[in-house]
Amino acid sequence: MNDVPDDTPRGVVPPEMEGRRLDQALELVLPGAGLRARKRAWEAGVVLVDGFPRPKGYRVMAGQVLTLRAGEPAGAAGGGGEPGGVPEGVRVVGQNTGLMAALFKPGGVHSEAIAGRPGSSVEQCLGAFWPGRFARLVNRLDLPTSGLLAVALSEAMAARYRELEDQAAVTKVYAALVLGQVETPFVCAGAIDAARRRVVRVLDEADPTGLRRTEVEPVLAQAAPGATLVRCIIHKGARHQIRAHLAAAGHPVLGDGVYGPQEGPRLYLHHFRLRLPEFEAAAPPLWPEWADWGLGKDRF
């Protein structure tokens, strides 16, 4: 992979953008730029996909990193912002040398660097944890969501992770505190419409791949007044999937002002455990209520 300086505008292709042509995906690194500016960018070969130039008709894949080659004026991309140091609370919580690692991300920290968005992110500090090594985020969490971020430590493992997701061989376990009483397990299988939407929509029809579904199981009734602690399991996620699925089922996550009745001091959604054939990692319990519940990690 070509070396790309950390201060170049960059963006990670989200799942809902998979399969788009490169010239359509350029909004990730050239937000607000017109058609002419985008055309000049790919014609000049300054747009890189995972460090390499590609033609405009190239179809991007989720998780790929789009960057502008060093020397491209920052103004052309809306400014990427200078990367800061390691955000407070971000740390390594598991590693299989040469394959995978996991970082813990507190709520309120961005997972990825997006051109035009100020502030540091976990993506921008990967070099601080693995200097001189290949390291790529292969999952993302919403800004207010806490928990595990998976890091592939080789190009081959990044590709392997995607293959395992498509085989439902990646298991992501979340803890969520939701409004209402959940008495029995249920599954949310409605397709997620995230196309050009800040707030996604759950469709009546099932996800055509059968992969983007959320399995929900009650863990502790009345964990908070009028709320249930649940375990949520997904294998391949879409943007806001768990939050949207739970809200559509009538049980929005506590503190979710987007899909629930009101925003709170924290979003009670925590990516607790990650399992795949080559790797497993667990995040520490985070919420102050956890000690009162008397739950061990084995519950998740």
N, C-alpha and C positions, 0 to 999 in steps of 0.2 A: 504493500500500500504506500502511495506517495506520502511524504511528510507534508502536512498542512498546518501552518502556524495556528495556535489556539485563538488568535485574535481575528481570524477571518470570519465573515458572516457564515452561519451554518444552520441547518435545520435537519431534523430526523423525520423521515417519511412516516406519517401515522398510518395505522391500518386502513382507515377509510380512503386513503389516497393511493393504495396499492393498485398497480395496473395502469395508472395514468401515464401519459407521455411526459417525457422530461420537460418539454417546453411548457406543459400545463402545471407541472409541479414546481416551477421556478418561483412561485409565490412564496415558498418557504425561505428563500434567500434573497429574493428581490420583491419584498412586499410593496405594493403600490406602484410598481414599475409598469410602464406601458408595454404594448406588444413590441414596439420598435426596440426598446431597451433590452427586453428579454431576448429578442432575436440577435442583437449584437453580442449579448453575453455568450450564447451557445456557439455562435459563428466564430467568435474569438477564442473559443476553447477555455474560457475562464471558469466555467461551471464544471465541478468535479462531482462524481458519484463514487463514494467510498475512495476518494483520492484519485480517480481516473476520469478523463474527459469521455463523454458519451454523446452520440448524435441526438438531435431533438426528438426523434421518434422512439428513443429508448424507453422501455416501460419500467418504471420504478417499482421497487418492492418495499414493503413495510420494514422499517428498521434501518434502511440505508441512510447514509449521511450525505446531504448535499452541501457543498461548500463553494465559495468563490476562491479561485486561485490567488495566491499572494500577489499583491500589487493592484488588485481591482479596487478602485476608489470606494471607500466605505459609504459614501453618499449614494452610490448606485444601488446599494442594498438596504438603504434605510438605516444603516449603522447597526453593528452587531453588539456594541457594548464591550468594554474591556472585561475579561474574565477576572473574577476575584479569587480569593483563596478558597480553602475548603470551607463550605458552609458549616455553621455551628451544628454539632450533633451528628454529622455524616461520618460514618466509620465502617470499616470492613467487619462483617460478622460471620464470614465463611469463605473458604477458598479451597479449590482443588487445583493445585499447581498445573498450569498449562491448559486447563479446560475452562473452568468457570469460577466466578467469585460472586459474592453478594455484599451489597452495601446497605446500611440502614439509613433511611431518609426520614427526618422528622416532618411533620406537617408544616406547611408554609415555605418549603424549599422546592424550587423548580427541579424537575428531573432533567430536562434537556435544555440546551441553549437554542433559542430561536432568534433569528435575525430581527433587530429592532426592539428587542425586549431587554431592558436594563437588568443588572443584577447578576449574581453568580448562580451556577446550577451544578448539579452533581456531574453532568456530562463534562463540564468544563474543568473539573478537578480530577478526572480519571488519571491524568498524568502524574498527579501528586502521589497517588497510591501505587501506580505501576509505571514508574519513569522509564522511558525508552521501550516500553512494551506495547503490543497491540492490546487495546481494551475498548470494548464497545458495549453500551447499554443495549440490552435486547428486550427489556420491558420498560414501561413507564408508569408512573403514578400521577394522578391529578395533584395539583399544587397543595390542597389541604389534606390529602391522604398521606398517612405515614406508613412505614414498613419497608419491605425488601425491594431492592432493585437488583436485577440479575445482570452480571457483566460477563460477556464472553471474552476469553483471553487469547483467542486465535480466530482468524478468518473462518477456518473450518468449523470451529465450535459455534460461531455465530450462525452459520448455515445449518449446522446440526440442530441447533435450538429451534429454528423455524420448522425444520422437518418434524421434530418431536411435537411441536405445537399442533401441526397439521394431523398428527397421528393421535392427538389427545393424550400424549404421553408426558405432558408437562402438567403438573397439578399445582395450582396457586390457591392457598387457603387464607381467607380473610376473616377477621373478627369484625362484626358490625353491631352497633347498638341501634336498634330500630324502634320506631314508634309503633305502639299497638301490641297486642298479645299474639304471639306466634306459638301455636300449640303442636303443630305437626310439620314434618318436612315438606317442602314443595320445590318445584323447579320452574324457573322463568326461562322460557325458550324463545320469546318474541325477538324477531330480528331488530337490530339497532340501525336506525336511519341517522347517520352522522354526517351526511353529505352537506358540506358548507354550513354546518349548524354549530353554534356555540352550545346550545342546549339540544341534546340528542332526543330522538323520539322512538319509543318502542312500538313496533308495528304489530298488527294482529297476527300476521303470518309468522311462522317459525323461521329462524335463521336457516337459509338454504344449505349451509355447510354442516349444520348440526353441531358445530364446534363452539359457537358463542352463546352458551347457555350458562345460567347461574343456578347452582344447587344450594338450597337454603335449609339449614337444620337448626332448630332452637337448642340453645345451650343452657340458658338461665332465664327463667321467667321473672318479671319484675326486677330486673337488674338495676333499673332506675324507675321512678314513678311513671307508669304507663308505657314502659319500654321493655323490650326483650333483647337479650344478647344472643346473636345468631352466628353460626359458622357459614360462610359462603365459599363455595368451591367453583373455580372456573379453570378451563384448560387453555383457551385462547380468548383473550379479551378484546373488546372494542372500547373506544373512548366513552367514559362514564358508564360503562356497562352495568356494573353492580349497583351503582346509585340509581340509574334509570330503571333497572329491572325491579329493585326493591320498591321504589316509589310506585311503579305501575301495579305492583301487587298489593298496594295499600299500606306498605310499611317503609316509609322513607327513613333514611339514616338520620339519626339525631344530629342536629347542627347543620343540616344541609339546606342552605337557603336557596339553592337552585331547583332542586327536585322536591324539597320538603316545605313545611310551612314557614320556617324561619331559620336564619343563620345563627349559629351559636359560637361560643368561644373556641370550639374545636369541632372538626368533623369526626364522628366516631366510626371511622373506617380504617382498618389497620391490616396491611398485608403481612400476615403472621408467619407463613411457612411456604417454602418453595421446594418441590420435589421433581426430579427427572432422573432417568436411569443412571446418569453419571454424577449426580450431585444432589445434595439436600442442604438447606439452610433454614434457620429460624431466627426471627427478629425478637428482641426483648419485649416483654409487656411494657406498655407505655402509659396508659391512662391511670390517673390517681385512684380511680375506683377499683382497679384490678386487685389490689390487696384486700379490699373489703369483700370481693367475690370469692376469694380463696381458691382460685383456679390455677392449675399448673399448665405448663406448656403442652402437656399431653392432651389437653382438651382441644387443642388446635393443631 
